[in-house]
Amino acid sequence: MKLELYTSAFCAPCHAARAVVAEAQALVPALVVDEADVAARADQAEARGITSTPTMVVLTDGGTEVFRAAGAPRLDQVLSALALAV
């Protein structure tokens, strides 16, 4: 499973989101995290329809999007979203 985290450099909630995603990654070793700064990877963010940061997108191993949420998530929310990708 893969979690794409779209962030920006001056986004305070992005710092909180990074910490929660890192905690989830420590609990779920199979999780692949790809953090994308929207300024540096604008084409990717636009292709995904990202309109705010932070935004988390969870994908199955096959690349199917199963969850998307904007804002800084709590750990339980991230883990519940990851369960959808299993």
Buried (B, 14 or more C-beta within 10 A) or exposed (E): BBBBBBBBEEBEBBEBBBEBBEEBBEEBEEBEBEBBBBEEBEEBBEEBEBEEBBBBBBBEEEEEBBBBBBEBBEEEBBBEBBEEBE
